[in-house]
C-alpha cells in the first residue's frame, strides 16, 4: 500500500515520511514555476535523503528543474507527453471510469481517483465518487489507483478494500502514522 502525502511545507512532508508515506507530492497551486522550484528544493533534498518518491503537482517544467521523480497532472493540465519524454513518473487524475481509461491510455504510471469523499482541501473539487465510483475505476484499469479526497484513518482501509493500491492525503499528512496503522490493522 502506497501512502501519498500532498504537502506545501517541509515539516508536513517530514512528518508524513516519518509516518510511512512513500510518496511526497509538492502541491503549490497557482504559483509560478520559478517559485515552485525555489520552494521545492528542500522537498527534493528530504526525499533524496529518505529514499522517498518526490512528485510535483501540475508543473512539468518545475518537476524537470527539480529533478523530481514525477509529476501529477490534473484533468485539465497539459504536459503529459513532455513528462513522459523526459522519463518522469506520470500521475493523472480521474473522477470517472472514462477518465481513468483515458489516463491509462496516456501511459499514466498511476491514477489519482476521486474525490472519494467531500474534502475541504480543494474548494473546486468535483462531486464525491464514493467507494462505488472508486471500485469501478479500480476494476476498469490495470494501472495502480491512488484514492484521494476526504481520506483519513477512519476510512482509508475502505479505499484499499475497494481496490485502490494506495491513498493520498492532505489533511491527514501530519498524522500519517495513525492513518497507516489504521489501514494495516483493518486489512
NORZI-V728424 format. One record per pair of residues at least 4 apart in sequence whose ideal C-beta (glycine too) atoms are under 7 Angstrom apart, sorted by the first residue. I is the first residue (numbers start at 1). J is the second residue. Records with the same first field share a line. If there is no record, write none. Layout:
I->J ; J
This chain:
1->160 ; 165 ; 166 ; 183
2->22 ; 23 ; 146 ; 165 ; 166
3->20 ; 21 ; 22 ; 166 ; 167 ; 176 ; 179 ; 180
4->21 ; 23 ; 25 ; 146 ; 166 ; 168
5->13 ; 16 ; 21 ; 24 ; 169 ; 173 ; 176
6->25 ; 27 ; 168 ; 169 ; 170 ; 173
7->12 ; 13 ; 16 ; 24 ; 26 ; 27 ; 173
8->27 ; 28
10->14 ; 42 ; 43 ; 46
11->15
12->16 ; 173 ; 174
13->17 ; 24 ; 43 ; 46
14->18 ; 46
15->19 ; 173 ; 174 ; 176
16->21 ; 24 ; 173 ; 176
17->21 ; 24 ; 50 ; 52
18->177
19->175 ; 176 ; 177 ; 180
20->176 ; 177 ; 180
21->52 ; 176
22->52 ; 53
23->52 ; 53 ; 55
24->43 ; 47 ; 52 ; 54
25->55 ; 57 ; 72
26->40 ; 43 ; 56 ; 57
27->57
28->36 ; 39
31->35 ; 36
33->37 ; 59 ; 61 ; 62
34->38
35->39
36->40 ; 56 ; 59 ; 62
37->62 ; 65 ; 66
40->44 ; 56 ; 62 ; 66
41->45 ; 66
42->46
43->47 ; 54
44->48 ; 54 ; 66 ; 67 ; 68
45->49
46->50
47->52 ; 53 ; 54
53->69 ; 70
54->68 ; 69
55->68 ; 69 ; 70 ; 71 ; 72 ; 89 ; 91
56->62 ; 63 ; 66 ; 68 ; 71
57->72
58->73 ; 74 ; 77
59->63
60->64 ; 71 ; 79 ; 82 ; 83
61->65
62->66
63->68 ; 70 ; 71 ; 88
64->86
68->88
69->89
70->88 ; 89 ; 90 ; 91 ; 109
71->83 ; 88 ; 90
72->91 ; 112
73->77 ; 79 ; 80 ; 92
74->93
75->93 ; 99
79->83
80->84 ; 90 ; 92 ; 106
81->85
82->86
83->88 ; 90
84->90 ; 107
89->109
90->107 ; 108 ; 109
91->108 ; 109 ; 110 ; 112
92->103 ; 106 ; 108 ; 111
93->112
94->99 ; 100 ; 103 ; 111 ; 113 ; 137
95->99 ; 114 ; 126 ; 129
97->101 ; 136 ; 137 ; 140
98->102
99->103
100->104 ; 111 ; 113 ; 137 ; 140 ; 141
101->105 ; 140 ; 141
102->106
103->108 ; 111
104->108 ; 111 ; 141 ; 143
108->143
110->143 ; 144 ; 146
111->141 ; 143 ; 145 ; 146
112->146 ; 148 ; 168
113->134 ; 137 ; 145 ; 146 ; 147 ; 148
114->129 ; 147 ; 148 ; 149
115->119 ; 125 ; 126 ; 128 ; 129 ; 148 ; 149 ; 150
116->128 ; 129 ; 130 ; 131 ; 134 ; 147 ; 148 ; 149 ; 150 ; 151 ; 159
117->128 ; 149 ; 150 ; 155
118->128 ; 150
119->125 ; 149 ; 150
121->170 ; 171
125->149
128->149
129->133 ; 134
131->135 ; 158 ; 162
132->136
133->137
134->138 ; 147 ; 159 ; 162 ; 164
135->139 ; 162 ; 163
136->140
137->141 ; 145
138->145 ; 162 ; 163 ; 164
139->163
141->145
144->165
145->163 ; 164 ; 165
146->164 ; 165 ; 166 ; 167 ; 168
147->151 ; 159 ; 164 ; 167
148->168
151->155 ; 156 ; 159 ; 167 ; 169 ; 172
152->156 ; 172 ; 179
153->172 ; 178 ; 179 ; 182
155->159
156->160 ; 167 ; 179 ; 182 ; 183
157->161 ; 182 ; 183 ; 186 ; 187
158->162
159->164 ; 167
160->164 ; 183 ; 187
169->173 ; 179
172->176 ; 179
175->179
176->180
177->181
178->182
179->183
180->184
181->185
182->186
183->187
